Structures are given as C-alpha cells and as structure tokens.
Amino acid sequence: MIEKESKFGIQVLEKVEAHQVSIYIIFLMLAVIFGLLNTEAVYLDIFISPLLGVLMYGMFVQIPFLKSNGSATNMRFVVALLLGNFVAVPLIV
C-alpha cells in the first residue's frame, strides 16, 4: 500500500514539475486580478514575504547543487547570469 502511494506521489510531483511555469503564471495572473479588483484587501500585504519564501524554497530544493559545479566555468552561463542580474533586472525594475 505504501509503495502505491509513493508511486502516485512521484507521478503527481512529476506532473506538477512539468507544468511548474504555467502554474506560476496562472497564479500570478489570478493574484493581479484579485489585487486590482479587491481594493479593500490591503491587510494581505503581510503574506507577501512568507509566500515568497515558500516559493523560493520550493525552487531551490529542486536545484541539484552538487551537480552544478561545471556551470561556474561555463562562460556563456556566467555572462548570461551577469547580464540578467546586473543589466536586465535593473532596467526593468
């Protein structure tokens, strides 16, 4: 019984991971719509930091840090990382 449940959990996890970006986009759009339509929900701002923490934890748990040691020597990756963090993000924000 436990083996069946763990296989089911793994299958669900794989499906969620396959559609992770779509799920984030859908929930971000729902949050924007809710925020624009419900102007009296100013008290919900206290949930922003904890929810961002949960989202970041969920993303970083999936990163295989021990297998990513070659990325620091990949110049294309480093240039893209630096341009994204220090050029694109400041221009957008």
N, C-alpha and C positions, 0 to 999 in steps of 0.2 A: 504494500500500500504506500509506503513512504517513497519507494522508487518511482511509482507512477506520479506522485505529487511533485517530486523533484524534476522529473522529465517535463511535466506540464509547466512548472515554474520556469524552467530553462527555455521552453518554447515561447512562453509569453514574453520573457525578457528579450529574447532574440527578435521577436516581432516589434517590441517597443523600441529597441535599439535601431532597428532598420528604418523606423519611421520617426526617429527622435527629432529631427529638424522640423518635419511637418507638424509634429505635436507642439513644439515650441512656438512655431509661427501661429498656429491656430489659437493657442492660449494667449499669446501676446496680442493678437487682434481682438480677442474677447476682452482682454483687460483694457485695451484702449477704448473699445466701445463702451464698456461698463464705466470707465472713468469719465468719459465725455458725457454720458447720459445721466449719471448719478452724481450731481454736484454736491450733494449733502454727505458724501462718504469721505469727508476729509480725515476722519479718525482712522481710516485704514492705512495711512502712511506709516504707522508703526510696524506694519507687517512686511515692509519692503526689504529691510536689511536681513531679517531671518529667512525670508523666502529666497533672496539672492544667495545667501549662504548655503541653503539646501540645494539649490540648482548648481552652484559651483562645486559643492561636494560630490553631487551626482556625476558631474562631468569629469572631475579629476580622479574619481575612483576608477573610471574606465580606462584611464591612460596608463599604458604599460611602461612605467618609468625605467625599469631595468632593461627594457629592450630598445629604448630610445637614445642610447649613448652615441650612436653614429650621427644623430641629427645635428649636433654641435659642430661637426666638421664638414657638414654639407653646406657649401657657401650659398647656394640658391635658397635654402631654407633660412639661413641666418639673415640674408638680405631681405627676403620677404617678411620675416619677423620684425626686423628693424624698421623697414618702411611702413609696415602696417601699424606698429605701435607708436612710432615717433613722427610719422608724416600723415598717414591717412586718418587715424583716430583724432589727432588734434585739429585737423582741418574740419572734420565732421562735427566734433564737439565744440 
